[in-house]
Every structure is written in structure tokens, then in C-alpha cells.
Amino acid sequence: MELQEPLRKILNKKYAPSALIETRWDSYDIAFKTDKEGDPMVLLMGHRDAEGNIRGERFARRLKQTITGTIIKDRWEYKGNNL
């Protein structure tokens, strides 16, 4: 499964380092964890259950950078259902 462009624009921004960001996109609840530089690295996308957990799909980001910070590779991998 490929992530859509409007969602990719949200995920390409910088956020607070080492944080869990929870928001809504389209009709989905999304949550993502950022690394120490503020780049989103893990994405949960689906719908919240009665306990507040997001049930749906999980994605992980592969991000390769040079020492100077230039991005060489940037892709999101589908990791399965988060049940």
C-alpha cells in the first residue's frame, strides 16, 4: 500500500524531537513517532477504539542521509495491521 501525496506532505515536515504526534487526516486517526531530529519514523493510521488506541495499518520510514544531512533515500514501508 502506498501513502497518498497529501499525507506525505504532512509526514515530510519537521516536528518536535522524540515525540508522539496524534492528529486526524481525511477520515483517519493518525499518530506518528519522531526521531531525535524531528522526522516522523513510525506511522499508525486507522480508527480509534474505545480505549483510545489506533487500530489500522502501521508504516515505518526508511531514511538514509549523508553526514551533512542530505537525504539519499526516503520511503515508507507497509508493516501490516496494528490490531
N, C-alpha and C positions, 0 to 999 in steps of 0.2 A: 504494500500500500504506500502510495506517495503522498506527501503532505502538500496541501494546496498553497498557492502563492500568497494569499492574504495571511495565512497562518505563518508562513515562512518569514514574512516581514516583521511580525511580532517577535519571532524567535531570533532574528538577526540583530536585535537591539542589545545594548548592554544594560544590565540590571545590577542590583546590589550583590556584592560578592558573597558566596556561600549562603544563599537564601533560598527559601521555597516561596515561589510566587504563584498565587491562585487567582484565577480570573475566569471570565466567560468569553467564548468566541463562537459566533454563529449560534447554534443551539446546543453547544457542548460546554461542559465544565472542563477547564484545563488547569493543570498545575505543572510547573517545571522547577527543577533544581538547577541552581547556577554553580559554576566552579569558582575558584578563588579570584578569577579575573572578571567575573560577572557575565560570562557567556552561558546561556541555557544549555544543559548537557543531557538531562533526562526529562522526558515529557510524558505526562499521563493525560489522556483525552477520553472523555466519556460523560457519564452522568453520575451525580452524587447519589449515594444510597441513604438510608435512614440514619446511619451512623456518621455521615459526612465524608466517607471515603469515596474516591472516584473509581467507578467500575467501567472499564472500557479497554482501550488499547494503550500499549506502552511503546515508546520510542527512545532510542539512545543516539547520541550525536557522536560522530567520528570527526574530530577536528585536529588537523595537523598544521602546525605553524613553524616558521623558522625562528631562530633566536631573536630576530628583530621584531617578530610579531606578524610577519606577512603570512597570510593564510594560503596553504598549499592545497589542502583537501578539506571539504566541508560537506558532510552528508548525514542524513538522518536514517537510521536503520530501524525497521519494524522488529520489535522483540516479542510480540504476542499479546494475548489478552491479559489484563490485570483483573483477576476475579477475586 
